[in-house]
């Protein structure tokens, strides 16, 4: 499938036709890694990192935990 490289600000852009995007499971907002391999431009879809609360909490220690922060006195009808 042929497409055209176009100027986009100070960069160049290429539109990914819908059939190719579907075949590559790409959606708007997807993150891709761009690289040149053997003179070819390669786009590789990156999956979003998956976080688990237990794993994140394992990295909390006395050295990196934040102290309590005062947000001041109530302003409206907040109940403290």
PDB file of N, CA, C and O in Angstrom:
ATOM      1  N   UNK A   1       0.844  -1.167   0.000  1.00  0.00           N
ATOM      2  CA  UNK A   1       0.000   0.000   0.000  1.00  0.00           C
ATOM      3  C   UNK A   1       0.897   1.240   0.000  1.00  0.00           C
ATOM      4  O   UNK A   1       1.782   1.359   0.847  1.00  0.00           O
ATOM      5  N   UNK A   2       0.685   2.133  -0.910  1.00  0.00           N
ATOM      6  CA  UNK A   2       1.472   3.362  -1.000  1.00  0.00           C
ATOM      7  C   UNK A   2       0.766   4.497  -0.265  1.00  0.00           C
ATOM      8  O   UNK A   2      -0.462   4.580  -0.253  1.00  0.00           O
ATOM      9  N   UNK A   3       1.554   5.355   0.338  1.00  0.00           N
ATOM     10  CA  UNK A   3       1.035   6.562   0.980  1.00  0.00           C
ATOM     11  C   UNK A   3       2.074   7.650   0.783  1.00  0.00           C
ATOM     12  O   UNK A   3       3.146   7.392   0.237  1.00  0.00           O
ATOM     13  N   UNK A   4       1.768   8.866   1.222  1.00  0.00           N
ATOM     14  CA  UNK A   4       2.652  10.004   0.985  1.00  0.00           C
ATOM     15  C   UNK A   4       3.165  10.565   2.299  1.00  0.00           C
ATOM     16  O   UNK A   4       2.406  10.715   3.257  1.00  0.00           O
ATOM     17  N   UNK A   5       4.456  10.875   2.342  1.00  0.00           N
ATOM     18  CA  UNK A   5       5.047  11.555   3.494  1.00  0.00           C
ATOM     19  C   UNK A   5       4.692  13.030   3.368  1.00  0.00           C
ATOM     20  O   UNK A   5       4.874  13.622   2.304  1.00  0.00           O
ATOM     21  N   UNK A   6       4.188  13.626   4.439  1.00  0.00           N
ATOM     22  CA  UNK A   6       3.771  15.025   4.412  1.00  0.00           C
ATOM     23  C   UNK A   6       4.449  15.808   5.527  1.00  0.00           C
ATOM     24  O   UNK A   6       4.826  15.252   6.558  1.00  0.00           O
ATOM     25  N   UNK A   7       4.596  17.096   5.302  1.00  0.00           N
ATOM     26  CA  UNK A   7       5.167  17.972   6.314  1.00  0.00           C
ATOM     27  C   UNK A   7       4.144  18.159   7.428  1.00  0.00           C
ATOM     28  O   UNK A   7       2.959  18.367   7.167  1.00  0.00           O
ATOM     29  N   UNK A   8       4.612  18.084   8.668  1.00  0.00           N
ATOM     30  CA  UNK A   8       3.748  18.232   9.839  1.00  0.00           C
ATOM     31  C   UNK A   8       4.532  19.070  10.841  1.00  0.00           C
ATOM     32  O   UNK A   8       5.313  18.531  11.625  1.00  0.00           O
ATOM     33  N   UNK A   9       4.323  20.408  10.821  1.00  0.00           N
ATOM     34  CA  UNK A   9       5.143  21.313  11.635  1.00  0.00           C
ATOM     35  C   UNK A   9       6.565  21.257  11.118  1.00  0.00           C
ATOM     36  O   UNK A   9       6.803  21.426   9.922  1.00  0.00           O
ATOM     37  N   UNK A  10       7.519  21.019  12.021  1.00  0.00           N
ATOM     38  CA  UNK A  10       8.922  20.885  11.619  1.00  0.00           C
ATOM     39  C   UNK A  10       9.294  19.437  11.322  1.00  0.00           C
ATOM     40  O   UNK A  10      10.451  19.139  11.023  1.00  0.00           O
ATOM     41  N   UNK A  11       8.322  18.541  11.402  1.00  0.00           N
ATOM     42  CA  UNK A  11       8.572  17.116  11.212  1.00  0.00           C
ATOM     43  C   UNK A  11       7.893  16.622   9.942  1.00  0.00           C
ATOM     44  O   UNK A  11       7.288  17.392   9.196  1.00  0.00           O
ATOM     45  N   UNK A  12       8.010  15.334   9.720  1.00  0.00           N
ATOM     46  CA  UNK A  12       7.309  14.685   8.619  1.00  0.00           C
ATOM     47  C   UNK A  12       6.320  13.691   9.212  1.00  0.00           C
ATOM     48  O   UNK A  12       6.571  13.119  10.273  1.00  0.00           O
ATOM     49  N   UNK A  13       5.204  13.486   8.533  1.00  0.00           N
ATOM     50  CA  UNK A  13       4.196  12.571   9.040  1.00  0.00           C
ATOM     51  C   UNK A  13       3.696  11.645   7.952  1.00  0.00           C
ATOM     52  O   UNK A  13       3.716  11.981   6.768  1.00  0.00           O
ATOM     53  N   UNK A  14       3.249  10.480   8.370  1.00  0.00           N
ATOM     54  CA  UNK A  14       2.658   9.495   7.477  1.00  0.00           C
ATOM     55  C   UNK A  14       1.363   9.030   8.127  1.00  0.00           C
ATOM     56  O   UNK A  14       1.347   8.667   9.303  1.00  0.00           O
ATOM     57  N   UNK A  15       0.288   9.041   7.365  1.00  0.00           N
ATOM     58  CA  UNK A  15      -0.983   8.513   7.869  1.00  0.00           C
ATOM     59  C   UNK A  15      -0.970   6.999   7.717  1.00  0.00           C
ATOM     60  O   UNK A  15      -0.521   6.463   6.703  1.00  0.00           O
ATOM     61  N   UNK A  16      -1.467   6.330   8.733  1.00  0.00           N
ATOM     62  CA  UNK A  16      -1.559   4.868   8.680  1.00  0.00           C
ATOM     63  C   UNK A  16      -2.973   4.522   8.233  1.00  0.00           C
ATOM     64  O   UNK A  16      -3.930   4.783   8.961  1.00  0.00           O
ATOM     65  N   UNK A  17      -3.119   3.937   7.043  1.00  0.00           N
ATOM     66  CA  UNK A  17      -4.458   3.596   6.560  1.00  0.00           C
ATOM     67  C   UNK A  17      -5.169   2.637   7.525  1.00  0.00           C
ATOM     68  O   UNK A  17      -4.535   1.801   8.169  1.00  0.00           O
ATOM     69  N   UNK A  18      -6.483   2.776   7.610  1.00  0.00           N
ATOM     70  CA  UNK A  18      -7.284   2.005   8.550  1.00  0.00           C
ATOM     71  C   UNK A  18      -7.034   0.497   8.461  1.00  0.00           C
ATOM     72  O   UNK A  18      -6.875  -0.144   9.500  1.00  0.00           O
ATOM     73  N   UNK A  19      -6.993  -0.099   7.254  1.00  0.00           N
ATOM     74  CA  UNK A  19      -6.766  -1.555   7.200  1.00  0.00           C
ATOM     75  C   UNK A  19      -5.435  -1.975   7.826  1.00  0.00           C
ATOM     76  O   UNK A  19      -5.359  -3.011   8.488  1.00  0.00           O
ATOM     77  N   UNK A  20      -4.378  -1.169   7.619  1.00  0.00           N
ATOM     78  CA  UNK A  20      -3.082  -1.500   8.219  1.00  0.00           C
ATOM     79  C   UNK A  20      -3.131  -1.316   9.733  1.00  0.00           C
ATOM     80  O   UNK A  20      -2.591  -2.136  10.477  1.00  0.00           O
ATOM     81  N   UNK A  21      -3.771  -0.253  10.188  1.00  0.00           N
ATOM     82  CA  UNK A  21      -3.896  -0.019  11.628  1.00  0.00           C
ATOM     83  C   UNK A  21      -4.650  -1.172  12.288  1.00  0.00           C
ATOM     84  O   UNK A  21      -4.268  -1.634  13.363  1.00  0.00           O
ATOM     85  N   UNK A  22      -5.710  -1.629  11.647  1.00  0.00           N
ATOM     86  CA  UNK A  22      -6.472  -2.750  12.201  1.00  0.00           C
ATOM     87  C   UNK A  22      -5.627  -4.022  12.234  1.00  0.00           C
ATOM     88  O   UNK A  22      -5.634  -4.748  13.228  1.00  0.00           O
ATOM     89  N   UNK A  23      -4.908  -4.289  11.161  1.00  0.00           N
ATOM     90  CA  UNK A  23      -4.056  -5.486  11.110  1.00  0.00           C
ATOM     91  C   UNK A  23      -2.983  -5.453  12.193  1.00  0.00           C
ATOM     92  O   UNK A  23      -2.591  -6.497  12.714  1.00  0.00           O
ATOM     93  N   UNK A  24      -2.503  -4.244  12.535  1.00  0.00           N
ATOM     94  CA  UNK A  24      -1.462  -4.100  13.557  1.00  0.00           C
ATOM     95  C   UNK A  24      -2.045  -3.856  14.945  1.00  0.00           C
ATOM     96  O   UNK A  24      -1.302  -3.635  15.901  1.00  0.00           O
ATOM     97  N   UNK A  25      -3.381  -3.894  15.060  1.00  0.00           N
ATOM     98  CA  UNK A  25      -4.081  -3.634  16.332  1.00  0.00           C
ATOM     99  C   UNK A  25      -3.725  -2.270  16.913  1.00  0.00           C
ATOM    100  O   UNK A  25      -3.576  -2.131  18.127  1.00  0.00           O
ATOM    101  N   UNK A  26      -3.589  -1.261  16.051  1.00  0.00           N
ATOM    102  CA  UNK A  26      -3.293   0.096  16.494  1.00  0.00           C
ATOM    103  C   UNK A  26      -4.577   0.890  16.625  1.00  0.00           C
ATOM    104  O   UNK A  26      -5.474   0.791  15.787  1.00  0.00           O
ATOM    105  N   UNK A  27      -4.655   1.672  17.678  1.00  0.00           N
ATOM    106  CA  UNK A  27      -5.795   2.555  17.884  1.00  0.00           C
ATOM    107  C   UNK A  27      -5.266   3.948  18.186  1.00  0.00           C
ATOM    108  O   UNK A  27      -4.090   4.113  18.511  1.00  0.00           O
ATOM    109  N   UNK A  28      -6.123   4.942  18.082  1.00  0.00           N
ATOM    110  CA  UNK A  28      -5.730   6.316  18.377  1.00  0.00           C
ATOM    111  C   UNK A  28      -5.164   6.381  19.791  1.00  0.00           C
ATOM    112  O   UNK A  28      -5.732   5.822  20.730  1.00  0.00           O
ATOM    113  N   UNK A  29      -4.038   7.070  19.925  1.00  0.00           N
ATOM    114  CA  UNK A  29      -3.399   7.221  21.230  1.00  0.00           C
ATOM    115  C   UNK A  29      -2.418   6.112  21.569  1.00  0.00           C
ATOM    116  O   UNK A  29      -1.762   6.166  22.610  1.00  0.00           O
ATOM    117  N   UNK A  30      -2.306   5.093  20.695  1.00  0.00           N
ATOM    118  CA  UNK A  30      -1.377   3.990  20.955  1.00  0.00           C
ATOM    119  C   UNK A  30       0.055   4.501  20.927  1.00  0.00           C
ATOM    120  O   UNK A  30       0.365   5.445  20.200  1.00  0.00           O
ATOM    121  N   UNK A  31       0.921   3.887  21.708  1.00  0.00           N
ATOM    122  CA  UNK A  31       2.337   4.224  21.730  1.00  0.00           C
ATOM    123  C   UNK A  31       3.079   3.262  20.809  1.00  0.00           C
ATOM    124  O   UNK A  31       2.869   2.050  20.857  1.00  0.00           O
ATOM    125  N   UNK A  32       3.950   3.818  19.971  1.00  0.00           N
ATOM    126  CA  UNK A  32       4.756   2.995  19.076  1.00  0.00           C
ATOM    127  C   UNK A  32       6.227   3.364  19.219  1.00  0.00           C
ATOM    128  O   UNK A  32       6.568   4.517  19.484  1.00  0.00           O
ATOM    129  N   UNK A  33       7.081   2.382  19.043  1.00  0.00           N
ATOM    130  CA  UNK A  33       8.528   2.593  19.025  1.00  0.00           C
ATOM    131  C   UNK A  33       8.922   2.744  17.569  1.00  0.00           C
ATOM    132  O   UNK A  33       8.561   1.913  16.737  1.00  0.00           O
ATOM    133  N   UNK A  34       9.668   3.810  17.252  1.00  0.00           N
ATOM    134  CA  UNK A  34      10.140   4.029  15.881  1.00  0.00           C
ATOM    135  C   UNK A  34      11.633   3.772  15.829  1.00  0.00           C
ATOM    136  O   UNK A  34      12.379   4.205  16.707  1.00  0.00           O
ATOM    137  N   UNK A  35      12.069   3.059  14.783  1.00  0.00           N
ATOM    138  CA  UNK A  35      13.498   2.790  14.628  1.00  0.00           C
ATOM    139  C   UNK A  35      13.813   2.569  13.157  1.00  0.00           C
ATOM    140  O   UNK A  35      12.925   2.316  12.343  1.00  0.00           O
ATOM    141  N   UNK A  36      15.065   2.667  12.843  1.00  0.00           N
ATOM    142  CA  UNK A  36      15.529   2.361  11.490  1.00  0.00           C
ATOM    143  C   UNK A  36      16.351   1.085  11.583  1.00  0.00           C
ATOM    144  O   UNK A  36      17.326   1.011  12.330  1.00  0.00           O
ATOM    145  N   UNK A  37      15.942   0.082  10.814  1.00  0.00           N
ATOM    146  CA  UNK A  37      16.661  -1.191  10.777  1.00  0.00           C
ATOM    147  C   UNK A  37      17.000  -1.500   9.327  1.00  0.00           C
ATOM    148  O   UNK A  37      16.115  -1.618   8.479  1.00  0.00           O
ATOM    149  N   UNK A  38      18.282  -1.628   9.059  1.00  0.00           N
ATOM    150  CA  UNK A  38      18.740  -1.924   7.690  1.00  0.00           C
ATOM    151  C   UNK A  38      18.159  -0.951   6.672  1.00  0.00           C
ATOM    152  O   UNK A  38      17.761  -1.351   5.578  1.00  0.00           O
ATOM    153  N   UNK A  39      18.111   0.332   7.037  1.00  0.00           N
ATOM    154  CA  UNK A  39      17.628   1.356   6.123  1.00  0.00           C
ATOM    155  C   UNK A  39      16.117   1.425   5.995  1.00  0.00           C
ATOM    156  O   UNK A  39      15.604   2.176   5.165  1.00  0.00           O
ATOM    157  N   UNK A  40      15.390   0.653   6.805  1.00  0.00           N
ATOM    158  CA  UNK A  40      13.921   0.662   6.759  1.00  0.00           C
ATOM    159  C   UNK A  40      13.381   1.305   8.032  1.00  0.00           C
ATOM    160  O   UNK A  40      13.903   1.092   9.126  1.00  0.00           O
ATOM    161  N   UNK A  41      12.330   2.089   7.866  1.00  0.00           N
ATOM    162  CA  UNK A  41      11.650   2.681   9.012  1.00  0.00           C
ATOM    163  C   UNK A  41      10.690   1.637   9.565  1.00  0.00           C
ATOM    164  O   UNK A  41       9.842   1.114   8.842  1.00  0.00           O
ATOM    165  N   UNK A  42      10.833   1.336  10.859  1.00  0.00           N
ATOM    166  CA  UNK A  42      10.015   0.307  11.488  1.00  0.00           C
ATOM    167  C   UNK A  42       9.237   0.927  12.649  1.00  0.00           C
ATOM    168  O   UNK A  42       9.812   1.615  13.492  1.00  0.00           O
ATOM    169  N   UNK A  43       7.938   0.682  12.688  1.00  0.00           N
ATOM    170  CA  UNK A  43       7.087   1.081  13.809  1.00  0.00           C
ATOM    171  C   UNK A  43       6.684  -0.184  14.541  1.00  0.00           C
ATOM    172  O   UNK A  43       6.222  -1.147  13.930  1.00  0.00           O
ATOM    173  N   UNK A  44       6.861  -0.176  15.852  1.00  0.00           N
ATOM    174  CA  UNK A  44       6.513  -1.349  16.648  1.00  0.00           C
ATOM    175  C   UNK A  44       5.568  -0.918  17.763  1.00  0.00           C
ATOM    176  O   UNK A  44       5.922  -0.080  18.592  1.00  0.00           O
ATOM    177  N   UNK A  45       4.373  -1.488  17.784  1.00  0.00           N
ATOM    178  CA  UNK A  45       3.395  -1.134  18.813  1.00  0.00           C
ATOM    179  C   UNK A  45       3.923  -1.526  20.186  1.00  0.00           C
ATOM    180  O   UNK A  45       4.508  -2.597  20.354  1.00  0.00           O
ATOM    181  N   UNK A  46       3.715  -0.660  21.158  1.00  0.00           N
ATOM    182  CA  UNK A  46       4.135  -0.915  22.535  1.00  0.00           C
ATOM    183  C   UNK A  46       2.887  -1.076  23.390  1.00  0.00           C
ATOM    184  O   UNK A  46       1.960  -0.272  23.296  1.00  0.00           O
ATOM    185  N   UNK A  47       2.861  -2.092  24.206  1.00  0.00           N
ATOM    186  CA  UNK A  47       1.712  -2.266  25.083  1.00  0.00           C
ATOM    187  C   UNK A  47       1.907  -1.403  26.323  1.00  0.00           C
ATOM    188  O   UNK A  47       3.031  -1.183  26.776  1.00  0.00           O
ATOM    189  N   UNK A  48       0.816  -0.928  26.851  1.00  0.00           N
ATOM    190  CA  UNK A  48       0.858  -0.086  28.044  1.00  0.00           C
ATOM    191  C   UNK A  48       1.335  -0.926  29.230  1.00  0.00           C
ATOM    192  O   UNK A  48       0.968  -2.095  29.353  1.00  0.00           O
ATOM    193  N   UNK A  49       2.154  -0.330  30.102  1.00  0.00           N
ATOM    194  CA  UNK A  49       2.606  -1.090  31.268  1.00  0.00           C
ATOM    195  C   UNK A  49       1.422  -1.448  32.157  1.00  0.00           C
ATOM    196  O   UNK A  49       0.478  -0.671  32.304  1.00  0.00           O
ATOM    197  N   UNK A  50       1.490  -2.623  32.739  1.00  0.00           N
ATOM    198  CA  UNK A  50       0.437  -3.063  33.650  1.00  0.00           C
ATOM    199  C   UNK A  50       1.004  -3.038  35.063  1.00  0.00           C
ATOM    200  O   UNK A  50       2.049  -3.626  35.340  1.00  0.00           O
ATOM    201  N   UNK A  51       0.314  -2.363  35.929  1.00  0.00           N
ATOM    202  CA  UNK A  51       0.753  -2.235  37.310  1.00  0.00           C
ATOM    203  C   UNK A  51      -0.186  -2.999  38.228  1.00  0.00           C
ATOM    204  O   UNK A  51      -1.397  -3.030  38.008  1.00  0.00           O
ATOM    205  N   UNK A  52       0.377  -3.612  39.254  1.00  0.00           N
ATOM    206  CA  UNK A  52      -0.417  -4.262  40.283  1.00  0.00           C
ATOM    207  C   UNK A  52      -0.107  -3.582  41.596  1.00  0.00           C
ATOM    208  O   UNK A  52       1.055  -3.320  41.908  1.00  0.00           O
ATOM    209  N   UNK A  53      -1.139  -3.297  42.366  1.00  0.00           N
ATOM    210  CA  UNK A  53      -0.985  -2.549  43.606  1.00  0.00           C
ATOM    211  C   UNK A  53       0.018  -3.208  44.543  1.00  0.00           C
ATOM    212  O   UNK A  53       0.859  -2.519  45.119  1.00  0.00           O
ATOM    213  N   UNK A  54      -0.051  -4.519  44.708  1.00  0.00           N
ATOM    214  CA  UNK A  54       0.873  -5.208  45.612  1.00  0.00           C
ATOM    215  C   UNK A  54       2.327  -4.996  45.196  1.00  0.00           C
ATOM    216  O   UNK A  54       3.194  -4.787  46.044  1.00  0.00           O
ATOM    217  N   UNK A  55       2.591  -5.051  43.891  1.00  0.00           N
ATOM    218  CA  UNK A  55       3.951  -4.857  43.393  1.00  0.00           C
ATOM    219  C   UNK A  55       4.420  -3.427  43.649  1.00  0.00           C
ATOM    220  O   UNK A  55       5.569  -3.213  44.037  1.00  0.00           O
ATOM    221  N   UNK A  56       3.546  -2.453  43.436  1.00  0.00           N
ATOM    222  CA  UNK A  56       3.904  -1.057  43.684  1.00  0.00           C
ATOM    223  C   UNK A  56       4.163  -0.815  45.172  1.00  0.00           C
ATOM    224  O   UNK A  56       5.102  -0.106  45.534  1.00  0.00           O
ATOM    225  N   UNK A  57       3.337  -1.398  46.025  1.00  0.00           N
ATOM    226  CA  UNK A  57       3.500  -1.198  47.468  1.00  0.00           C
ATOM    227  C   UNK A  57       4.771  -1.839  48.002  1.00  0.00           C
ATOM    228  O   UNK A  57       5.311  -1.385  49.010  1.00  0.00           O
ATOM    229  N   UNK A  58       5.257  -2.883  47.345  1.00  0.00           N
ATOM    230  CA  UNK A  58       6.508  -3.526  47.767  1.00  0.00           C
ATOM    231  C   UNK A  58       7.685  -2.561  47.687  1.00  0.00           C
ATOM    232  O   UNK A  58       8.665  -2.720  48.414  1.00  0.00           O
ATOM    233  N   UNK A  59       7.597  -1.564  46.812  1.00  0.00           N
ATOM    234  CA  UNK A  59       8.716  -0.627  46.648  1.00  0.00           C
ATOM    235  C   UNK A  59       8.648   0.548  47.622  1.00  0.00           C
ATOM    236  O   UNK A  59       9.548   1.388  47.629  1.00  0.00           O
ATOM    237  N   UNK A  60       7.603   0.622  48.441  1.00  0.00           N
ATOM    238  CA  UNK A  60       7.492   1.698  49.426  1.00  0.00           C
ATOM    239  C   UNK A  60       8.332   1.338  50.642  1.00  0.00           C
ATOM    240  O   UNK A  60       8.230   0.232  51.175  1.00  0.00           O
ATOM    241  N   UNK A  61       9.165   2.286  51.078  1.00  0.00           N
ATOM    242  CA  UNK A  61      10.004   2.076  52.261  1.00  0.00           C
ATOM    243  C   UNK A  61       9.956   3.326  53.132  1.00  0.00           C
ATOM    244  O   UNK A  61       9.366   4.335  52.744  1.00  0.00           O
ATOM    245  N   UNK A  62      10.575   3.260  54.305  1.00  0.00           N
ATOM    246  CA  UNK A  62      10.621   4.436  55.192  1.00  0.00           C
ATOM    247  C   UNK A  62      11.379   5.593  54.526  1.00  0.00           C
ATOM    248  O   UNK A  62      11.122   6.757  54.833  1.00  0.00           O
ATOM    249  N   UNK A  63      12.301   5.280  53.624  1.00  0.00           N
ATOM    250  CA  UNK A  63      13.095   6.327  52.972  1.00  0.00           C
ATOM    251  C   UNK A  63      12.317   7.068  51.883  1.00  0.00           C
ATOM    252  O   UNK A  63      12.596   8.239  51.627  1.00  0.00           O
ATOM    253  N   UNK A  64      11.351   6.416  51.239  1.00  0.00           N
ATOM    254  CA  UNK A  64      10.683   7.074  50.121  1.00  0.00           C
ATOM    255  C   UNK A  64       9.195   7.360  50.357  1.00  0.00           C
ATOM    256  O   UNK A  64       8.512   7.840  49.453  1.00  0.00           O
ATOM    257  N   UNK A  65       8.691   7.075  51.550  1.00  0.00           N
ATOM    258  CA  UNK A  65       7.273   7.333  51.806  1.00  0.00           C
ATOM    259  C   UNK A  65       7.092   8.823  52.126  1.00  0.00           C
ATOM    260  O   UNK A  65       7.929   9.425  52.798  1.00  0.00           O
ATOM    261  N   UNK A  66       6.019   9.397  51.650  1.00  0.00           N
ATOM    262  CA  UNK A  66       5.749  10.813  51.885  1.00  0.00           C
ATOM    263  C   UNK A  66       5.078  10.996  53.231  1.00  0.00           C
ATOM    264  O   UNK A  66       4.307  10.151  53.684  1.00  0.00           O
ATOM    265  N   UNK A  67       5.386  12.110  53.856  1.00  0.00           N
ATOM    266  CA  UNK A  67       4.724  12.438  55.121  1.00  0.00           C
ATOM    267  C   UNK A  67       3.333  12.981  54.841  1.00  0.00           C
ATOM    268  O   UNK A  67       2.988  13.331  53.713  1.00  0.00           O
ATOM    269  N   UNK A  68       2.551  13.039  55.908  1.00  0.00           N
ATOM    270  CA  UNK A  68       1.217  13.612  55.800  1.00  0.00           C
ATOM    271  C   UNK A  68       1.336  15.092  55.458  1.00  0.00           C
ATOM    272  O   UNK A  68       2.212  15.785  55.975  1.00  0.00           O
ATOM    273  N   UNK A  69       0.461  15.567  54.594  1.00  0.00           N
ATOM    274  CA  UNK A  69       0.487  16.966  54.181  1.00  0.00           C
ATOM    275  C   UNK A  69      -0.788  17.645  54.654  1.00  0.00           C
ATOM    276  O   UNK A  69      -1.889  17.149  54.414  1.00  0.00           O
ATOM    277  N   UNK A  70      -0.638  18.774  55.324  1.00  0.00           N
ATOM    278  CA  UNK A  70      -1.800  19.526  55.777  1.00  0.00           C
ATOM    279  C   UNK A  70      -2.364  20.317  54.605  1.00  0.00           C
ATOM    280  O   UNK A  70      -1.637  21.020  53.903  1.00  0.00           O
ATOM    281  N   UNK A  71      -3.654  20.191  54.409  1.00  0.00           N
ATOM    282  CA  UNK A  71      -4.295  20.942  53.348  1.00  0.00           C
ATOM    283  C   UNK A  71      -5.046  22.149  53.899  1.00  0.00           C
ATOM    284  O   UNK A  71      -5.821  22.781  53.181  1.00  0.00           O
ATOM    285  N   UNK A  72      -4.823  22.468  55.159  1.00  0.00           N
ATOM    286  CA  UNK A  72      -5.431  23.644  55.768  1.00  0.00           C
ATOM    287  C   UNK A  72      -6.791  23.345  56.395  1.00  0.00           C
ATOM    288  O   UNK A  72      -7.249  22.203  56.429  1.00  0.00           O
ATOM    289  N   UNK A  73      -7.404  24.389  56.877  1.00  0.00           N
ATOM    290  CA  UNK A  73      -8.691  24.276  57.538  1.00  0.00           C
ATOM    291  C   UNK A  73      -9.792  24.058  56.496  1.00  0.00           C
ATOM    292  O   UNK A  73      -9.610  24.389  55.324  1.00  0.00           O
ATOM    293  N   UNK A  74     -10.940  23.497  56.922  1.00  0.00           N
ATOM    294  CA  UNK A  74     -12.058  23.332  55.992  1.00  0.00           C
ATOM    295  C   UNK A  74     -12.476  24.671  55.409  1.00  0.00           C
ATOM    296  O   UNK A  74     -12.446  25.689  56.101  1.00  0.00           O
ATOM    297  N   UNK A  75     -12.864  24.677  54.139  1.00  0.00           N
ATOM    298  CA  UNK A  75     -13.269  25.888  53.454  1.00  0.00           C
ATOM    299  C   UNK A  75     -14.775  25.941  53.296  1.00  0.00           C
ATOM    300  O   UNK A  75     -15.373  27.014  53.375  1.00  0.00           O
ATOM    301  N   UNK A  76     -15.383  24.808  53.075  1.00  0.00           N
ATOM    302  CA  UNK A  76     -16.840  24.745  52.876  1.00  0.00           C
ATOM    303  C   UNK A  76     -17.473  23.880  53.938  1.00  0.00           C
ATOM    304  O   UNK A  76     -17.303  24.128  55.132  1.00  0.00           O
ATOM    305  N   UNK A  77     -18.197  22.872  53.516  1.00  0.00           N
ATOM    306  CA  UNK A  77     -18.904  22.002  54.460  1.00  0.00           C
ATOM    307  C   UNK A  77     -18.181  20.666  54.632  1.00  0.00           C
ATOM    308  O   UNK A  77     -18.807  19.656  54.952  1.00  0.00           O
ATOM    309  N   UNK A  78     -16.860  20.662  54.420  1.00  0.00           N
ATOM    310  CA  UNK A  78     -16.111  19.427  54.596  1.00  0.00           C
ATOM    311  C   UNK A  78     -16.170  19.002  56.056  1.00  0.00           C
ATOM    312  O   UNK A  78     -16.241  19.835  56.959  1.00  0.00           O
ATOM    313  N   UNK A  79     -16.140  17.712  56.266  1.00  0.00           N
ATOM    314  CA  UNK A  79     -16.097  17.172  57.614  1.00  0.00           C
ATOM    315  C   UNK A  79     -14.764  16.491  57.769  1.00  0.00           C
ATOM    316  O   UNK A  79     -14.440  15.577  57.011  1.00  0.00           O
ATOM    317  N   UNK A  80     -13.985  16.923  58.740  1.00  0.00           N
ATOM    318  CA  UNK A  80     -12.667  16.320  58.964  1.00  0.00           C
ATOM    319  C   UNK A  80     -12.788  15.387  60.091  1.00  0.00           C
ATOM    320  O   UNK A  80     -11.807  14.751  60.474  1.00  0.00           O
TER     321      UNK A  80
END
